[in-house]
Amino acid sequence: QVQLVESGGGLVQPGESLRLSCAASGSIFSIYTMGWYRQAPGKQRELVARITDGGTTNYVDSVKGRFTISRDNAKNTVYLQMNNLKPEDTANYYCNAATYNIVRAWGQGTQVTVSS
């Protein structure tokens, strides 16, 4: 069973950057499709970015060109580089791990707040 721990959230001003990390343990990391999701107060959780075991990525339209998802299988870690952050990016960010389109685990979340 895979376990996930996110880190890297914080309070930043609009236009600044953050890099989120999600460290996995307990299973073979390289086989999982890894996703970053976010949930703002009063809103549904939404997919932000996903990276497959083969390295294929996809993004929600609102972050294309600003966010980059990557993975380091040697470190069992997936990253979300977030540039040019906007107030509407404020949310709790979660990572998950999936195989065969079935979610196997969620992390506990890390808060990102973008405010001047």
Buried (B, 14 or more C-beta within 10 A) or exposed (E): EBBBBBEBBEEBEEEEEBEBBBBBEEBEBEEBBBBBBBBBEEEEBEEBBBBBBEEEEEBBEEBEEBBBBBBEBEEBBBBBBBBEBEEEBBBBBBBBBBEEEEEBBBBEBBEBBBEE
